[in-house]
Amino acid sequence: MHVNDQMLPLAVVILVALITGAILARLRQPALVGYLLTGLILGPSGFALVETREYVSFLADLGVLLLLFFVGMELSLRSFRAIWKIAVTTAILQAAIAVFVMWVLSYLFGWSTGAAVLLGFVIALSSTAVAIKMLEDMNLLRTQLGQLTVAVLIAQDLAIIPMMLILGHIAGDGDVSTWAGIGKVVISALVLAGLVAILSRRSKINLPFARSVARSPELRPLYGTAVCFGAATITGLLGLSTVYGAFLAGLLVGNSRMRGVIRRGVQPLQNILVMVFFVSIGLLIDLSYVREHLLEVVLILLIVTVGKSAINIGILLILREPWPHALISGLMLAQVGEFSFVLGALGLQMGMIGPEDFQLVITVTAFSLIISPLWLVVARRLLRIALTRTGDVKSVYQMLKSGGWQALWRAVYGRQLPPELTYRLFGKPRLTIQPQKGGWRARTITTADPEDQTDDQELASEDRKSDI
């Protein structure tokens, strides 16, 4: 039997990604770091078994769309309405400070003003996939801390649209006029604001053909992908970002009765396409470039990891967020995001940066994602310290009086945490800290998502009706 020439590289990629992802998962680290390493191992800098092909890039783009689709489904609109001012202000200040820092460094490395603005936008964005994975690992996704972090990520993702327009204006692209760009931003903001306002005031919405899809398990994943890619196509035809359309589709589905059904149906496909996306990033890493520009790469990587953490924490503290929230959220946002590659590719296409600068974007972004699990470890340790220090002097005194220095040591280094201090951090009494072997982790008392349980009950009711 004849084997397609593209079958062998695809099989190798999936096998190696499975192995590296399993190893990282075993070490309780994000599997996507293993996918990056897969691309690095199999790419030109490794064994050169796989090249970057058009179909890989296309599948990676689909993975990005599904990623934003899921972010929209997971967003709590009521929580977002309560903190949207903080999220938007944080995203704007992050971008402004990052551009200023890159503009200062442009005098050292000889970058143009356009390149400095582009690189500032690139490092201002954080990784939605990595941050959400960290929140899930620590069971903080549905806490006030998690909602704050997700809201900032959403604001950053939405900022991609005006960032693209600004870059087009700086590059002097004839197809992008100033007034047209302003119009697109205004329309996008109004549509999003209107959709959030409407959906947050309604309990659930009914999607078209929902009952027919509920009766057919085969149609559920197809329905979800059709909604995601269809909305992305429509916004693309209107001259807006395709990721913006995917996010809006996620908001609609997330506030419908089909939320849990569609999420479970599309999740396997989303996991595969996101894997392809991160593998494609690893394929682009050039280790010879890293050796030749080691100082530049290390310096910008330090700015991203250390400097960006300090900037994020400082901004959130200025906006009067509790310092434990600012501390952990700032650490979780301290990497470069997936959409930085999109901005980098756009800058290369517009001639704002050359191939070497684009390789710098790829290298810094990829390595910041690879080292991000270290920040997860740091976040866990600092969270323990934060929980202890949020107590007043009387609380610490009572702890010392009842259990001595040993009790305080255990509280900081992870064996037990006073519930009253825990509540001050998370802001929700529905959360508790559960001691476990090797440390602790936050645990919600509710073990299942009530919305998903409602979806399951309605789906079971539909199935019973169809049987009759």
LUMBAKE-29202 format. One record per residue (C-alpha): x, y, z; residue in one letter. Coordinates in steps of 0.001 Angstrom, whole numbers, plus 500000, padded with zeros to 6 digits. Example, Ala and Ser with C-alpha at 12.3 -4.5 7.8 and 13.67 -1.06 7.14 Angstrom:
BEGIN
       u       v       w  res
  512300  495500  507800    A
  513670  498940  507140    S
***
This chain:
BEGIN
       u       v       w  res
  500000  500000  500000    M
  501296  503452  499088    H
  501886  505779  502048    V
  501402  509504  501584    N
  504657  511451  501947    D
  503039  513731  504516    Q
  501839  510841  506680    M
  505251  509978  508171    L
  506084  513504  509431    P
  502577  513840  510846    L
  502834  510510  512666    A
  506255  511449  514060    V
  504982  514814  515293    V
  501981  513274  517053    I
  504067  510511  518646    L
  506812  512827  519916    V
  504237  515395  521092    A
  502442  512641  522993    L
  505665  511524  524690    I
  506911  515009  525600    T
  503444  516134  526666    G
  503043  513067  528879    A
  506443  513662  530488    I
  505624  517304  531231    L
  502173  516375  532520    A
  503799  513781  534769    R
  505963  516571  536156    L
  502755  518617  536656    R
  503785  521151  534045    Q
  501766  522419  531048    P
  501815  519920  528192    A
  502126  522765  525702    L
  505751  523214  526784    V
  506300  519656  525578    G
  504738  520608  522256    Y
  507203  523492  521908    L
  510059  521116  522654    L
  508639  518715  520048    T
  508937  521372  517375    G
  512437  522236  518546    L
  513531  518573  518483    I
  512032  517755  515098    L
  512693  521092  513416    G
  515719  522478  511558    P
  517608  523070  514817    S
  517087  519447  515883    G
  516848  516308  513779    F
  515318  518206  510830    A
  512635  515552  510381    L
  509788  518022  509911    V
  509615  521260  507993    E
  507165  524102  508418    T
  504557  523512  505735    R
  501492  525451  504678    E
  499076  522867  506059    Y
  500814  523031  509462    V
  500407  526812  509499    S
  496750  526504  508484    F
  495976  523977  511229    L
  497810  526183  513731    A
  495593  529136  512766    D
  492510  526994  513361    L
  493904  526101  516779    G
  494178  529793  517659    V
  490549  530348  516655    L
  489342  527467  518814    L
  491478  528708  521699    L
  489724  532103  521651    L
  486398  530319  521196    F
  486987  528454  524458    F
  488149  531594  526244    V
  484858  533233  525308    G
  482896  530260  526617    M
  484755  530300  529944    E
  484353  534030  530553    L
  481910  534964  533299    S
  480182  538045  531900    L
  478863  539252  535248    R
  482359  539120  536727    S
  483812  540753  533615    F
  481339  543639  533847    R
  482430  544244  537425    A
  486156  544429  536614    I
  486311  545453  532941    W
  487656  548926  533781    K
  490562  547418  535705    I
  491240  544887  532937    A
  491204  547440  530109    V
  493286  549960  532055    T
  495823  547252  532905    T
  496120  546162  529266    A
  496592  549755  528054    I
  499247  550541  530670    L
  501062  547267  529935    Q
  501274  548120  526244    A
  502336  551726  526868    A
  505110  550787  529306    I
  506331  547933  527084    A
  506545  550246  524058    V
  508472  552802  526118    F
  510965  550177  527325    V
  511509  548880  523775    M
  511919  552452  522525    W
  514702  552991  525080    V
  516364  549712  524055    L
  516123  550710  520387    S
  519008  553126  520950    Y
  521119  550227  522236    L
  520304  547724  519485    F
  519688  550116  516599    G
  516006  549337  516029    W
  513737  551685  514121    S
  510828  553398  515858    T
  508367  551103  514091    G
  510300  548030  515208    A
  510375  549315  518804    A
  506596  549829  518801    V
  506078  546375  517305    L
  508336  544680  519863    L
  506605  546602  522652    G
  503241  545289  521510    F
  504709  541797  521224    V
  505979  541598  524803    I
  502883  543338  526204    A
  500696  540358  525302    L
  500507  537369  527638    S
  499776  533737  526869    S
  496123  532876  527384    T
  496852  529148  527157    A
  499671  529185  529724    V
  497934  531493  532199    A
  494672  529548  532096    I
  496606  526302  532519    K
  498283  527728  535621    M
  494933  528815  537019    L
  493451  525381  536355    E
  496409  523611  537981    D
  495949  525694  541126    M
  492121  525490  540975    N
  491889  529270  540849    L
  490151  529726  537495    L
  486713  530510  538936    R
  487917  532575  541885    T
  488064  536373  541941    Q
  491788  536100  541300    L
  491161  533862  538287    G
  488446  536126  536886    Q
  490752  539137  537202    L
  493540  537358  535343    T
  491209  536106  532606    V
  489689  539579  532222    A
  493137  541093  531651    V
  493917  538349  529122    L
  490670  539088  527281    I
  491471  542806  527237    A
  494901  541998  525803    Q
  493416  539730  523142    D
  490950  542432  522130    L
  493799  544960  522011    A
  495307  543005  519116    I
  492873  544700  516736    I
  493916  548307  517506    P
  497543  547166  517696    M
  497334  545850  514131    M
  495762  549102  512986    L
  498448  551200  514683    I
  501200  549096  513109    L
  499565  549458  509699    G
  499450  553235  510122    H
  503112  553414  511196    I
  504167  551219  508282    A
  502297  553497  505882    G
  500178  550680  504467    D
  498029  552191  501766    G
  495190  549806  502489    D
  494814  551026  506060    V
  493610  554583  506497    S
  493450  556345  509818    T
  489706  556939  509796    W
  488950  553434  508585    A
  491129  552035  511357    G
  489399  554155  513984    I
  486046  553041  512614    G
  486978  549369  512922    K
  488094  549807  516513    V
  484925  551710  517436    V
  482669  549138  515746    I
  484483  546238  517425    S
  484272  547883  520841    A
  480582  548744  520439    L
  479653  545247  519280    V
  481529  543659  522177    L
  480103  546086  524741    A
  476576  545582  523436    G
  476910  541809  523407    L
  478302  541732  526939    V
  475546  544060  528178    A
  472789  541948  526606    I
  474130  538532  527590    L
  474990  539528  531152    S
  471378  540546  531775    R
  469894  537305  530447    R
  470032  533915  532088    S
  470356  531700  529015    K
  469838  532091  525277    I
  468566  529552  522783    N
  470827  528800  519827    L
  469369  527834  516432    P
  468874  524082  515897    F
  469815  523443  519550    A
  467235  520700  520065    R
  468179  518857  516879    S
  471861  518981  517801    V
  471120  517852  521369    A
  469512  514672  520034    R
  472550  513760  517895    S
  475955  513234  519566    P
  477595  513237  516120    E
  476397  516784  515402    L
  477551  518387  518653    R
  481253  518867  517799    P
  480337  519790  514229    L
  477908  522426  515501    Y
  480527  523991  517774    G
  483204  524199  515082    T
  480667  525573  512598    A
  479718  528374  514988    V
  483377  529187  515730    C
  484737  529122  512185    F
  481577  530667  510750    G
  481768  533678  513052    A
  485503  534014  512376    A
  484862  533983  508624    T
  482137  536630  508885    I
  484305  539042  510884    T
  487183  538394  508489    G
  484991  539304  505503    L
  483948  542478  507325    L
  487596  543496  507647    G
  487850  542689  511339    L
  490036  540104  513055    S
  489027  536457  512702    T
  490031  535797  516317    V
  487598  538531  517331    Y
  484776  536633  515634    G
  485777  533366  517305    A
  485767  535079  520694    F
  482298  536572  520114    L
  481031  533131  519100    A
  482426  531751  522353    G
  480571  534414  524327    L
  477296  533452  522658    L
  477764  529729  523198    V
  479001  530265  526756    G
  475726  531959  527654    N
  473513  529351  526010    S
  472048  526065  527210    R
  474444  524238  524871    M
  477596  525454  526622    R
  478638  522233  528346    G
  477599  520030  525427    V
  479549  522008  522827    I
  482578  522436  525060    R
  482922  518709  525644    R
  482294  517958  521979    G
  484853  520393  520565    V
  487526  520031  523268    Q
  489363  517035  521695    P
  489681  518815  518344    L
  490786  521994  520077    Q
  493478  520133  522009    N
  494881  518646  518796    I
  494905  521927  516863    L
  496452  523851  519762    V
  499139  521137  519883    M
  499842  521769  516187    V
  500053  525502  516879    F
  502725  525149  519548    F
  504636  522540  517538    V
  504704  524979  514620    S
  506239  527581  516934    I
  508937  525145  518015    G
  509716  524387  514371    L
  510586  528053  513818    L
  513200  528253  516600    I
  516727  528645  515235    D
  519352  527718  517837    L
  522150  529136  515690    S
  520422  532526  515910    Y
  520276  532156  519700    V
  524023  531534  519850    R
  524804  534537  517645    E
  522452  536926  519502    H
  522693  535476  522994    L
  523031  538831  524809    L
  520058  540353  523030    E
  517867  537286  523602    V
  518785  536941  527291    V
  518308  540653  527987    L
  514838  540806  526434    I
  513910  537499  528072    L
  514857  538950  531467    L
  512800  542054  530730    I
  509851  539855  529850    V
  510032  537543  532864    T
  511279  539826  535631    V
  510418  543279  534350    G
  506982  542333  533077    K
  506141  540704  536408    S
  507096  543879  538265    A
  505145  546046  535816    I
  502027  543890  536077    N
  502149  543812  539871    I
  502748  547562  540049    G
  499846  548381  537713    I
  497402  546204  539644    L
  498535  547706  542951    L
  498056  551220  541564    I
  494541  550184  540543    L
  493963  549203  544209    R
  493806  545471  543759    E
  494689  543483  546920    P
  498396  542829  546843    W
  498060  539007  546872    P
  495818  539303  543785    H
  498323  541636  542143    A
  501244  539381  543045    L
  499897  536110  541665    I
  498089  537622  538683    S
  501221  539575  537762    G
  503318  536409  537827    L
  500822  534485  535717    M
  500869  537212  533056    L
  504666  537302  532877    A
  505179  535530  529563    Q
  504774  536453  525902    V
  501532  535350  524294    G
  500533  533206  521328    E
  499262  536220  519414    F
  502682  537839  519544    S
  503556  535584  516612    F
  500646  537074  514701    V
  501927  540606  515312    L
  505480  539569  514454    G
  504389  538004  511166    A
  502378  541137  510358    L
  505397  543340  511047    G
  507543  541167  508788    L
  504937  541347  506041    Q
  504735  545154  506314    M
  508513  545519  506264    G
  508710  546971  509774    M
  511181  544287  510844    I
  513536  542011  508973    G
  513913  538239  509149    P
  516426  538518  512018    E
  514106  540662  514137    D
  511258  538251  513400    F
  513468  535427  514604    Q
  514040  537446  517781    L
  510263  537618  518306    V
  509937  533865  517779    I
  512872  533022  520040    T
  511900  535252  522964    V
  508256  534189  522807    T
  509043  530487  522582    A
  511585  530515  525414    F
  509325  532623  527632    S
  506638  529964  527190    L
  509131  527174  527872    I
  510327  528676  531163    I
  506806  529641  532251    S
  506385  526455  534377    P
  509150  527814  536605    L
  506910  530775  537245    W
  504154  528385  538248    L
  506440  527007  540969    V
  507344  530545  542048    V
  503663  531499  542107    A
  502800  528585  544368    R
  505555  529441  546828    R
  504764  533152  546832    L
  501074  532403  547208    L
  501801  530603  550456    R
  503781  533593  551665    I
  501013  535930  550519    A
  498402  533983  552440    L
  500414  534321  555624    T
  501252  537983  555202    R
  497681  539006  554439    T
  496929  538363  558085    G
  497294  541276  560458    D
  499739  541311  563347    V
  497111  539861  565683    K
  496499  536874  563376    S
  500210  536101  563125    V
  500587  536528  566898    Y
  497738  534070  567556    Q
  499331  531595  565157    M
  502668  531869  566949    L
  500981  531627  570344    K
  499008  528495  569465    S
  501574  526595  567419    G
  504857  528431  567731    G
  507278  529150  564902    W
  506644  525690  563528    Q
  503003  526602  562804    A
  504056  529760  560992    L
  506650  527799  558999    W
  504047  525223  557954    R
  501676  527997  556893    A
  504318  529553  554648    V
  505807  526365  553209    Y
  502699  524517  552339    G
  501408  522011  554864    R
  498446  523953  556215    Q
  496871  527352  555710    L
  494477  529183  558048    P
  491063  529430  556320    P
  490503  533037  557433    E
  493696  534065  555644    L
  492719  532053  552597    T
  489402  533891  552290    Y
  491157  537234  552347    R
  493119  536252  549261    L
  490440  534566  547170    F
  487474  536636  548311    G
  485133  533631  548164    K
  484191  531490  551150    P
  483306  528700  548702    R
  487020  528000  548392    L
  489150  526136  550864    T
  492751  525010  551036    I
  493158  521262  551009    Q
  496443  519853  552389    P
  497825  517052  550280    Q
  501009  515103  549842    K
  503820  517351  548697    G
  502017  520621  549452    G
  498574  522111  549054    W
  496229  523440  546467    R
  493062  525509  546475    A
  489912  523444  546069    R
  486369  524517  545312    T
  483692  522943  547481    I
  481465  522494  544438    T
  482988  519613  542478    T
  481065  520106  539234    A
  480098  523138  537201    D
  476391  523812  537871    P
  475945  525113  534332    E
  477291  521883  532891    D
  475019  519886  535199    Q
  472046  521876  533892    T
  473167  521207  530325    D
  473394  517497  531064    D
  469912  517442  532590    Q
  468386  519250  529637    E
  470255  517015  527205    L
  469031  513903  529008    A
  465503  515255  528829    S
  465855  515760  525086    E
  467227  512243  524657    D
  464263  510787  526543    R
  461869  512717  524336    K
  463594  511450  521201    S
  463372  507859  522464    D
  459639  508240  522920    I
***
